[in-house]
Amino acid sequence: MRSAPRHNARDCVKVIGSMKTLAAVALARTFTFFVGSDSHFGAEGMVEANRALIEHMNALPGTEYPSQIGGRVEEPRGVIFTGDLTDNGLLDEFAWFEKMYGRTGRDALLRFPVFESIGNHDVNATSPIKERQRARHGGINYSWDWEGVHFACLDMYPDAATRAWMEADLGTRPAGQPVILFFHYSLEGRYSGFWGAEDKEAFAASIAGYNVLALIHGHEHRTGHYAWRGHPVFRPGAPRHSSHTFLAVRVEADRLAVAAWDFDAAQWAWTSLVPVRR
């Protein structure tokens, strides 16, 4: 596995809309988004596996949720994709990602906009995938709002440069606004050693006091959820290896409802409900 290169100034972009009052944040409507990860284009069988994932994403709206959630899957606002887009960080591999996932929801097989982070397999000596990331989103780190919830992409992991960007970005938001943060590397467990304890401690300190609704990462090629420092954490699974799942996430006024869809078995694998503090 490759180690992470350091940032430069062009890695970061701040997307700041008009400041919302807490009252406006509280009136946010229910919305849905999907989460996938680790497409690994360039590895054997990944075109076929990603095609299956995308076809299931496209078909999922209208599907009944498990009874713990209730209702049906709505059209998602977009798809968060947590890194390792390619297997070797090559442009011809990333061309497959753009051909199949696209960017806008109107330019590829996937019918929804995509918001991806960089993974360790996307970097090499020249890291051309970073240039494509900047061209697609304005930077390696970027943020946006959906219905009063603030989303921020934190690169491969929140190192010192990304934390500084994140702190400035979150500093523009109203107090108490729900925040969802995503990146590639794991926070705990057997695959979490790709970034150090000092960075993790600093990240925990940086997000203390914010209304963090969820942390989302990939890297492990397995699905599931756990808590880290009191924050809910979600893993979507991957087309590579055996955990063939992605997440459907519904944000409601009082809860975050997360369900993992198994695109081999065409059925729900697990659900999780998280209270929303408004």
C-alpha positions in Angstrom: 0.0 0.0 0.0 1.3 3.5 -0.8 1.8 6.2 1.7 -0.1 9.5 1.3 1.7 12.5 -0.3 1.5 15.9 1.3 -0.9 18.6 0.1 -0.2 21.7 -1.7 -2.2 24.9 -1.7 -4.3 23.9 -4.7 -5.6 20.8 -2.9 -8.2 22.9 -1.0 -11.3 24.8 -2.1 -13.9 26.4 0.1 -17.5 26.3 -1.2 -19.4 28.8 0.9 -23.0 29.7 0.3 -25.1 32.3 2.0 -25.0 31.9 5.8 -28.1 30.2 7.1 -29.8 31.0 10.4 -30.5 28.1 12.8 -34.2 28.5 12.0 -33.5 27.9 8.3 -31.4 24.9 9.1 -34.2 23.5 11.3 -36.7 23.7 8.3 -34.5 21.5 6.1 -36.5 18.9 4.1 -36.0 15.2 4.0 -33.5 14.1 1.3 -31.6 11.0 0.3 -28.0 10.3 -0.9 -26.1 7.1 -1.8 -22.5 6.1 -0.7 -20.1 3.9 -2.6 -16.4 3.3 -2.5 -13.3 1.6 -3.9 -14.1 1.1 -7.6 -10.5 0.2 -8.3 -10.7 0.6 -12.1 -7.6 -1.1 -13.5 -8.0 -4.2 -11.4 -9.4 -7.4 -12.9 -13.1 -7.6 -13.1 -13.8 -4.0 -11.9 -15.6 -2.8 -15.0 -18.2 -5.6 -14.7 -18.5 -5.2 -10.9 -18.9 -1.4 -11.0 -21.4 -1.8 -13.8 -23.5 -4.0 -11.5 -23.2 -1.5 -8.6 -24.3 1.4 -10.8 -27.2 -0.5 -12.3 -28.5 -1.3 -8.8 -28.0 2.4 -7.8 -30.0 3.5 -10.8 -32.8 1.1 -10.1 -33.0 1.5 -6.3 -35.3 4.6 -6.1 -38.8 3.3 -5.4 -37.6 0.2 -3.5 -39.2 -0.4 -0.1 -36.9 0.2 2.8 -36.7 -2.4 5.6 -39.5 -2.0 8.2 -37.1 -0.3 10.7 -36.9 2.6 8.3 -40.2 2.4 6.4 -41.2 4.1 3.2 -39.5 3.9 -0.2 -36.1 5.0 -1.4 -36.3 8.5 -2.9 -34.3 9.8 -5.8 -30.9 10.6 -4.3 -29.4 14.1 -4.4 -26.1 12.5 -5.4 -23.6 9.8 -4.7 -20.6 10.2 -2.2 -17.7 8.0 -3.3 -14.9 7.5 -0.7 -11.8 6.9 -2.7 -9.6 4.3 -4.5 -11.3 5.2 -7.7 -8.4 3.6 -9.6 -6.0 0.7 -8.8 -2.8 2.4 -9.9 -3.5 6.1 -10.1 -3.4 6.1 -13.9 -5.4 8.4 -16.1 -6.7 5.6 -18.4 -8.1 3.9 -15.2 -9.7 7.2 -14.1 -11.2 7.5 -17.6 -13.2 4.4 -16.8 -14.5 6.1 -13.6 -15.6 9.1 -15.5 -17.1 7.0 -18.3 -19.2 4.9 -15.8 -19.8 7.3 -12.9 -19.5 10.6 -14.6 -19.9 13.8 -12.6 -23.3 15.4 -13.2 -25.7 12.5 -13.4 -26.2 13.2 -17.1 -22.8 12.3 -18.6 -22.4 8.6 -17.8 -24.0 5.3 -16.9 -24.8 6.6 -13.3 -27.9 8.8 -13.2 -26.9 10.9 -10.2 -24.2 13.5 -9.5 -20.9 12.1 -7.9 -18.8 13.6 -5.1 -15.6 11.6 -4.7 -12.6 11.7 -2.5 -9.0 10.5 -3.3 -7.8 7.1 -2.0 -4.3 5.8 -1.6 -4.5 3.8 -4.8 -5.2 7.1 -6.7 -1.7 8.5 -5.9 1.6 7.7 -7.4 4.9 9.5 -8.3 3.0 12.0 -10.5 -0.6 11.6 -9.1 -2.5 12.8 -12.2 -5.8 11.8 -10.6 -5.4 14.8 -8.2 -5.5 17.1 -11.2 -8.7 15.5 -12.4 -10.2 15.9 -8.9 -9.3 19.6 -8.9 -10.8 20.0 -12.4 -14.0 18.2 -11.3 -14.6 19.8 -7.9 -12.2 22.8 -7.6 -9.9 21.1 -5.1 -9.1 17.9 -3.2 -11.0 19.3 -0.2 -14.4 20.8 -1.0 -17.8 21.2 0.6 -21.5 21.9 -0.1 -24.9 22.0 1.6 -28.0 19.9 1.0 -31.1 21.0 2.7 -29.3 22.6 5.7 -26.8 19.7 6.1 -23.2 20.6 5.4 -21.0 18.0 3.6 -17.2 18.2 3.4 -14.7 16.0 1.5 -11.5 15.6 3.5 -9.2 14.0 0.9 -7.6 10.7 1.7 -7.7 11.5 5.5 -7.7 14.7 7.6 -4.0 15.4 7.9 -2.8 18.8 9.2 -3.4 20.7 5.9 -6.9 19.2 5.5 -7.7 19.9 9.1 -6.8 23.5 8.7 -9.0 23.7 5.6 -11.8 21.9 7.5 -11.6 24.2 10.5 -11.9 27.3 8.3 -14.7 25.8 6.3 -16.7 24.7 9.4 -16.1 28.1 10.9 -18.3 29.7 8.2 -21.3 27.5 9.2 -24.1 28.4 11.6 -23.6 27.0 15.1 -25.3 23.6 15.5 -25.6 22.9 11.8 -25.5 19.1 11.1 -22.3 18.1 9.4 -21.3 15.0 7.4 -17.6 14.4 6.7 -16.1 11.8 4.4 -12.7 10.6 3.4 -10.9 7.3 2.5 -8.9 5.9 5.4 -10.4 3.9 8.3 -10.7 5.4 11.8 -10.2 2.2 13.8 -9.7 -1.5 13.4 -7.1 -3.6 11.5 -7.0 -1.3 8.5 -6.8 2.0 10.3 -3.0 2.2 10.6 -2.5 4.1 7.4 -2.6 7.3 9.4 -1.2 8.0 12.8 -2.6 8.4 16.3 -1.5 12.0 16.5 -3.5 12.9 13.4 -6.5 11.1 14.7 -6.3 12.8 18.1 -6.0 16.2 16.3 -9.0 15.4 14.1 -11.1 14.4 17.1 -10.2 17.7 18.7 -11.0 19.6 15.5 -14.5 18.3 15.3 -15.3 18.5 19.0 -18.2 20.8 19.6 -19.6 20.5 16.0 -22.9 18.7 15.3 -21.3 15.8 13.4 -24.1 13.7 12.1 -21.8 11.0 10.5 -18.3 10.2 9.4 -18.0 8.1 6.2 -15.0 6.2 4.9 -14.0 3.4 2.6 -10.6 1.6 2.2 -11.6 -1.6 3.9 -13.7 -3.2 1.1 -16.3 -4.2 3.7 -19.5 -2.8 4.9 -20.7 -1.9 8.4 -21.0 0.9 11.0 -19.4 1.7 14.4 -18.9 4.6 16.8 -15.7 6.6 17.0 -15.3 9.1 19.8 -19.1 9.3 20.0 -19.5 9.9 16.3 -21.4 7.5 14.0 -19.2 6.0 11.3 -20.3 4.2 8.2 -18.5 2.0 5.6 -20.3 1.4 2.3 -18.5 -1.8 1.1 -17.0 -2.0 -2.4 -17.2 -3.6 -5.8 -13.8 -5.2 -5.2 -13.7 -8.4 -3.1 -16.8 -9.8 -1.5 -18.6 -7.0 0.4 -20.7 -5.9 -2.6 -22.8 -3.3 -0.9 -23.5 0.5 -1.1 -25.5 2.7 1.3 -28.8 4.5 0.9 -29.0 7.4 3.4 -32.1 9.3 4.2 -31.8 12.5 6.3 -35.0 13.3 8.1 -35.8 16.1 10.6 -35.1 13.9 13.6 -33.0 11.0 12.3 -30.5 9.7 9.8 -31.6 6.4 8.4 -28.9 4.3 6.8 -29.5 1.0 4.9 -26.9 -1.1 3.1 -28.0 -2.6 -0.3 -26.3 -5.9 -1.3 -26.1 -5.7 -5.1 -25.3 -9.4 -5.5 -28.3 -10.6 -3.5 -30.5 -7.7 -4.5 -31.6 -7.2 -0.9 -31.0 -5.1 2.2 -28.0 -6.2 4.3 -28.4 -4.0 7.4 -29.8 -0.8 8.8 -28.8 1.9 11.3 -30.8 4.8 12.8 -29.0 7.9 14.2 -30.8 10.8 16.0 -30.4 14.2 14.4 -29.6 17.2 16.6 -31.1 20.4 15.2 
